[in-house]
Protein backbone atom coordinates (compact mmCIF):
# COMPACT_ATOMS: atom_id res chain seq x y z
CA UNK A 1 0.00 0.00 0.00
CA UNK A 2 1.40 3.37 -0.96
CA UNK A 3 0.71 6.40 1.15
CA UNK A 4 0.91 10.05 0.17
CA UNK A 5 1.98 12.94 2.35
CA UNK A 6 -1.66 14.04 2.39
CA UNK A 7 -2.74 10.60 3.69
CA UNK A 8 -0.09 10.76 6.40
CA UNK A 9 -1.14 14.28 7.39
CA UNK A 10 -4.81 13.23 7.50
CA UNK A 11 -3.99 10.22 9.67
CA UNK A 12 -1.89 12.36 12.01
CA UNK A 13 -4.79 14.82 12.48
CA UNK A 14 -7.25 11.96 12.95
CA UNK A 15 -5.02 10.18 15.50
CA UNK A 16 -4.33 13.39 17.39
CA UNK A 17 -8.06 14.15 17.66
CA UNK A 18 -8.87 10.59 18.69
CA UNK A 19 -6.25 10.58 21.42
CA UNK A 20 -7.43 13.96 22.71
CA UNK A 21 -11.07 12.88 22.86
CA UNK A 22 -10.64 9.33 24.16
CA UNK A 23 -10.34 8.49 27.81
CA UNK A 24 -7.94 5.68 28.49
CA UNK A 25 -5.47 4.10 26.13
CA UNK A 26 -5.96 3.47 22.45
CA UNK A 27 -3.66 1.17 20.55
CA UNK A 28 -2.05 2.12 17.27
CA UNK A 29 -3.84 -0.81 15.60
CA UNK A 30 -7.19 0.49 16.85
CA UNK A 31 -6.43 3.95 15.47
CA UNK A 32 -5.46 2.55 12.07
CA UNK A 33 -8.51 0.27 11.94
CA UNK A 34 -10.91 3.10 12.82
CA UNK A 35 -9.25 5.48 10.34
CA UNK A 36 -9.42 2.92 7.52
CA UNK A 37 -13.10 2.26 8.22
CA UNK A 38 -13.80 6.00 8.03
CA UNK A 39 -11.86 6.24 4.74
CA UNK A 40 -13.97 3.45 3.23
CA UNK A 41 -17.15 5.18 4.42
CA UNK A 42 -16.01 8.48 2.91
CA UNK A 43 -15.14 6.81 -0.42
CA UNK A 44 -18.53 5.07 -0.51
CA UNK A 45 -20.39 8.32 0.16
CA UNK A 46 -18.41 10.12 -2.54
CA UNK A 47 -19.22 7.35 -5.01
CA UNK A 48 -22.91 7.65 -4.18
CA UNK A 49 -22.76 11.44 -4.61
CA UNK A 50 -21.17 11.02 -8.05
CA UNK A 51 -23.91 8.57 -9.03
CA UNK A 52 -26.66 10.93 -7.91
CA UNK A 53 -25.01 13.81 -9.79
CA UNK A 54 -24.81 11.64 -12.92
CA UNK A 55 -28.49 10.76 -12.62
CA UNK A 56 -29.43 14.41 -12.03
CA UNK A 57 -27.45 15.37 -15.14
CA UNK A 58 -29.16 12.70 -17.22
CA UNK A 59 -26.07 10.50 -17.56
CA UNK A 60 -27.92 7.23 -17.12
CA UNK A 61 -28.62 4.06 -19.11
CA UNK A 62 -31.69 1.89 -19.02
CA UNK A 63 -31.57 -1.49 -17.35
CA UNK A 64 -32.44 -3.07 -20.70
CA UNK A 65 -29.39 -1.45 -22.36
CA UNK A 66 -27.06 -2.52 -19.55
CA UNK A 67 -28.52 -6.04 -19.57
CA UNK A 68 -28.03 -6.33 -23.35
CA UNK A 69 -24.42 -5.07 -23.11
CA UNK A 70 -23.47 -7.47 -20.33
CA UNK A 71 -25.13 -10.42 -22.07
CA UNK A 72 -23.26 -9.56 -25.28
CA UNK A 73 -19.91 -9.25 -23.50
CA UNK A 74 -20.41 -12.59 -21.73
CA UNK A 75 -21.72 -14.36 -24.83
CA UNK A 76 -25.17 -14.98 -23.35
CA UNK A 77 -28.23 -14.96 -25.60
CA UNK A 78 -30.34 -11.83 -25.76
CA UNK A 79 -33.21 -11.70 -23.31
CA UNK A 80 -36.53 -12.64 -24.84
CA UNK A 81 -39.10 -9.89 -24.85
N, C-alpha and C positions, 0 to 999 in steps of 0.2 A: 504494500500500500504506500503510495506516495503522499506526501503532505506538503502543502504550500505554507508560506509564511503567514498568509491570511488564516489558514486553518489553525495553525499553531497559536496565533494571536487570539482567535475566537475561543479555542480551548482554554487558554490561560485566563481569559476574562470569565468564562463559564466556571472554571474550577475555583477561581478566586471568590466569585459570588456564592458558589455552593458552600465553600468552607466558611465564609462569613455568616451565612444564614443557617447553618446546620449546627445543632448542639451535639456534642460528642465527636467521635472520630469517624472519618470517612476514608475508606481505602482508595488508593489510586485506581484500582480495577473498577470499583464502584463508580468513581467519577467518569472514567472512560466509557463504561457501559451506559450510564445515564446520558452522557453527551452524544454518543452514537445513536441512541434511541431517539433523541431529540432531532438529530440531523436527518434521520430517516423520515420522521414525522414532517419536518419542514420541507423535505424534497417531495413527499407525497402531496402535501398541500399545494406546493407550487405547480406540480403536474396537473392537479385538479383545476387550479386557476387557469392554466394555459388551455385546458380542454374547454372550460366554460367560455373563455374569451374566443376560442375558435368557433364554438357553436354560436355565440352572439354575433360573430362576424360572418356567419354563413359558411364557414369552412367545414362542412360536414359531408358525409356520404351515407347513402341509404344502406340499411342492413342487407337488402337484396344485392346491391353492388358489391359490398364487402364479401358477402357469402359467395357470389359468383367468382370473385377474384381469388379467394382462398381455395375454392374447389378447383379452379383452373390450375393454380400453382401446385396443388397437391395431386393433380391428375384424377380427381374425383369427377363423376358425371355431374352434369348440371342438375339442379333441383327441378323436379317436375312441378309445373304450375298447378 
